[in-house]
Amino acid sequence: MRYAGITERLADLGGEKWAIHNAGRARMEAGEEIIELTIGEPDIPTDPELIRVCHESMLRGRTHYSNGRGESGLLDAIVDKYKPMHPGVTTDHVLAFPGTQTALYAVITALVEEGEGVLIGDPYYATYEGVVRAPGAVVEAVPLRIENGFIMQPDDLRAAVTEKSRVLVLNSPHNPTGALLDRETIAELGKIACEHDLWIVSDEVYEDLIFVDEEFASPLEIEELRERTIIVSSISKTYAATGFRSGWAVGPVEFCTKLLPISETILFGNQPFIADMTEAALRGTFDTAERMCRSYSARVDLIMRALEKSPNLKAGKVSGGMFIMIDVADTGLDGEQFAWGLLEEQGVAIMPGTSFGENAKTLVRVALTVPDDILSEAMKRINAFAASRAAAGAPA
């Protein structure tokens, strides 16, 4: 039987990137005690008030088809969220989606065709590559270097641009590195985007998870960039509501008009009862993100203190998000070898850097989303494994 080309383009992007996570889960289900530090699942519950709103909405009969663009109350709430960045924003600039991932898929599908290029900082979130490959486009990697705090450098972006480049993807705070772009850097990167007529797609799902004394910045704040900028985001991280799948895209009116038929072809809006809950989240006052920031900041400090005892491991600056990247090169192992060995010998599951791009081969990603005592134990095991490999002259 014949299959469409997309099945081949995405064939190596499914379970392979998550092989260690899946192996750890399988061992946990078999009864082993595995410390799982692989995914960004908030370790605090969704606020009960949002659960109540969702439940009551269902009881009121809000379980039928949605508007293709999104429920009117939710669209108004999204507009109010972005007005401080973009005073001219209206509901014509907004589309609702079931999560950031779906929004990103639809947005990239609307912007590139086969053979065209999407510039992405490497390392990058694991699913970005599939989103780019699906329409036949290619990832044009821009190296994010640990010595620069994993911040995209304008010179590196210039060097990566080709005649086929059509889109620049930004992600701040960044997954997997925790790097935070400041307004000046965004403006410099935006200037390059203008020079080469590139769209800017900004994934801002971690915008409220910043735990340094720095402010979040967005290309939407810069007037010269607004007509080429599309924001994708959701309630997943800020409100610890990953399973509700509720997100949005904010962009120029013409773009959103062209995106709407694509959105309606795929999914036709999002569920009204979840839209009501999302509206309540955006309009309400919740301390979920603040609590996570306190926890994650303390856990970064915990990890940094632990790494002081391990001369073979080092980490870059972490300003936000849910993860930290650790360089394991001095152990004599690459990230893949280190992660598999750590799971086998110490029962700790982390993500190898190769899941996040070619520039992360000597890195591993550690999630900050477990209680402090568990993370402390994990770091003891990570340090012990690193020391054993270095002493043995790795690899084993």
N, C-alpha and C positions, 0 to 999 in steps of 0.2 A: 504493500500500500504506500501511497505517496503522502508526505507531510509538508506543511508550509515551512519555509526557510527559518522562521522564528524558532521552531523547535530545535534546529541545529545551532542557531546563534546563542541560545540560552542553555544548551544541553549541559554545559560544565559549570553552571552558575547556581545550581540548586543545592542539594545536600552536601556537595563536596566542600563548599565554603564553611559549612557548619558541622563538618565531620567530627571534630573533637567535642563540640557541644552535644551532638547526638550520641556519641560514644559515652560521654559522662552521664547523660540522662538514662541510657540503657543500663548502665551499671547501678545507678541509683534505684531504678525500677527492679533490678535483680536483688536489691537489699544491701548494696554497699554504701558506706558513708562517704560520699563525694562532696567536696566543697565546690559549689558551682559559681564561677565568676565570669561567665561567658556572655550573658545578655543584659540589656538595660531595662530590667523590669523593676519599677519602683518598689521599695520594700515597705511602703506605708499604704494603707488602703485609700480608695477613692472616698472623698468626703461624704458622709451619710446624707447630707442635704441634697447632693446631686443625685444620689440613688433615689431619694424620695421624690424629687422632681420627675425623674425618668419614670418611676413607677406610677405616679399619679397621672402623668401624661398618657401612659398606656391605658389606664383605667378610664380616662376621658375619651378614649377611642382614637387617639393619635397614632394609629397603626396602619394607615392607608398610604396610597401613593403620595409622594412629595412633589413639589415644584421642581422642575429640572435644574433650575439654578440654585435652589435651596429655599428653605422656609423663610418667609419674610422677616419674622422676628429675629432669626439667627443672622440673616444678611445685615439687618440694621445694627446688631450687636458687633459684628465684625467691622462694619464701617466705623462705628464709634471707637473701636479699639485702635484703628489705624489713622484716624483723623489727626492725632498729634504729630504723626510722621508726614502725613500727606493731607493737608487741609481740604483739598479738592476731591477726595475720594467719595464715591457714591456706591450704591448697590450695583450699578452697572460695571463697577470695577471688581466685583466679587463673584466667585462660584464656590459652593459648598461641595465637599467630597467626603467619602468615608475614609478619612485618614490622610496623613501627609504622603504616604507611599502611593496611593491612588492618584492624588493630585499631581504628584511629580511625574507619574507615568503618563497621565493625560497631557500635561504641559510639554514634556519632552516630545511626545508624539506629534504635537501641534507645531513644533519648531524645527525639527530636523528630518532629513530624508536619508536614504541609503547612501553610505559613503561620506556623509558629512561628519564634522568633528564637534565633540563636546569637551571643553576644557574643564578638568576637575583636579583639585589638589589631591595628591597621592602621598600618604594614605587617604582613603575615602570610605564612606559608609558602604557596607558590603553589597547592598542592593542597587547602588547607583549604576554599576556596570550593566546589569540586566536591563534597567530602564533605558539606557543608551543603546544597547545592542538590539533591543526589541524592534525598533523601526529600521534597523540596518546601519545606524550611525556607529561611530567609533569613539572610544575614550582617548582623549589627548591629555596625558598625565602632566601635571605641573608639580614638580617635587616640593614637598613640605619637609623641611629639614629640622631635625631635633635641635641643632645649634641656633636656629632662628625661632625656637619655641613653636615650631610647626606652623608658623604664620606664612601665608603665601607672599612671596616677594615679587614686586613688579617686574624685576629683571627676569625672573624665572618664568613669569607669565608671558612676557614678550618673546622669550626664546621658544616657548611652546606653541605659540599661535602659528597656524598654517593657512593656506588659501582655502582650506575646507572647513575651518573653524566657524561655527555658527552660534555657539552658546558657551557662556562661562557660568559654571555652577559654584556658588559660594555656600558655605555651611558654617555658621557661627552662632553660639559656641559649637565647636567642631566635634563630630563623632568620626573617628575614635580618639582624637588626641586631647580634647578639652581646650584647644586654642581659641582665643577670642580676637576677632578683628576689630580694630579701632576705626573711627570715622576717617581719619587721614589715610589709612591704608586702603579702605574701601574706595575712597575718592581717587586714589592713584590707580587702583585696579580698574575702576570705572572709566578713567580717562583712556586706558588701553582698550577697553570694550568699545568706547565711542570711536576711537581711531580705526578699529577693525569692524565696526558695525555688528557687534556681538550682542545678543540677548544676555541678560543677567538673570539667572534663576537662583534665588536666595532661600535656602532651607533654614528656617528660623525656629524649629521645633523646640530647641533648648534655650530660647531667649530669656526665660525667667530663672534658669538654673545657672546663675553666675555667682561665684563665691569669692571673688576678689574685689578690691575697691576700684572697679572700672565699670563704665556704663556700656550697655548694649548699644550697638550701632547697626543701622540697616541702610542699604542703598536706596530704599524708598524715601529716606530723609533728604536725599540730595536731588534737588530739582532737576538738574541736568540729566539724571539717570532714570527718572520715573517712567519715561515712555519706552524704556527698554528693560525695565525691571519687573519680574514676577516673583512674588513671595509665596512660598508654600509653608504651611504650618498646621498645627492641630492642638487638641487639648490633651494629648496622650501623656506628655511629660510634665507639663506645668501642674496638671490636676491629678496626676497618678491614675489616669483613665485610659490605659493603653488598649483595653479590650473593647471599648465603646466605638472605636473607629470613627472619629469625627474630626474632619479637617477642612481646609479651604485653600483657595488660590486667590491672590490679589494682584491685579495687573492692569495694564492700559485697557480702556473700553473696547477698542478695536480688537485687541487680542482676546479678551473675554467673550466678545460676540462670536469670534471664530472658534473659540474653545468650546462654547456651549453645545453645539451639535455633537462634538466628540464625547463630551461628558454624558450627554443624554443617550448616546449610542451604547456607552459602556454600562451606565448604572442609574441614570435618571434621578439625580439628587441623593439625599441621605434620608434615613428614617426620621419621620416627624418627631417621635418621642425622644430620640437622641438629639435632634436639633434643639428641642426645648431644653434639654439638660445642658447642651453646649451654650445656649444663650444664657442660661442661669449662671453657668461658670464664668462666662466673659463679663457679665454684669454684676456678679456678686463679689464679695470679699472673702477670700479663702487663704489660709496660711499654709496650704500644702507645699507650694514651691519653697517658701521660706524655711519650712522644717527640713525639706530635702537638702536645701543649700547648706544649712548648718551641719547636717549629718555628713554630706559628701565632702565638705571642706575639712571636717575633722578627720575623715578617713583618708583624704589625701595626705594630711599631716602624719597620720599613723603610718602610711606606706613610706613616706619620705624618711621618717625616723628609722623604719625597718631597713630601708635600702642603705642607710649609713653604715650598717653592719655588714654589707655585702659589696666589696669592691668590684665585683664582676657585673653588677647591675646598675643601671642609671635610668633616670626618668626625665622627661621634659617638663616644662612648666604647664600646670593645669589651672585654667581660669574658670571653667564651667563644665556643664554636662554631667555625664554619669560614668566616665571612664578615665583611666590613665594608661599611657603607653610606656612600656619598660623596654629598654635596649639590652639584649642578652648577648650581644656579640662577643664580649670578653669572656664568656663561659666556653667559647669554642663551638657553640651550637648556633644554628639559625633559629628563628622563631618557631618554625614548624617542629623541628627536633625538640626544642625546649618544651613546647606545650604538650607534645605526645609523651615525652619522658616524665614530665611532671604529673600527668594524669596516671601513668602506669606505676610510678614509684611512690608518689606522695598523695594520690587521690585528690588532686586539685585540678579543676577544669578551667582553663583560660583560653582565649582566642589567639591563634598565631597571626602575626602581622600579614602573612600572605593572603588572608581572607579580605584584606583591605587595600590591596594594591601591590605593585612591584617595588615600590620605594620603602616597604615596611618589612623586608625579609628578615631582618635581625631583631624585629620588635615583637612584643606580645601585648595584648590588650587585657586589662584587668578591670572588671566592673566594680563600682563603688556601692553597689546596691544590696549589700548583706550587712548584718549587724556587726558592730565593732569587734566583739570577741571572736566571731567566726573569721573576720578579715585578718585579725591579729594572728590567729592560728594559721591561716593560709599563708601569710607572709613568712612565718617561721619555716613552713614547709618549702616555700619558694626559695628562701635563702639557703636552706639546707641542700636542696637539689642543685642550686647554682654552685655552691661550694664543692659538692661531690663531683660535679662534672668538671669543674676547673682543676680539682686535685687529680682527677683521672686523666686529664689531658684531653677530654672529649674529642670526638663523639664516642658514645658507648654503643 
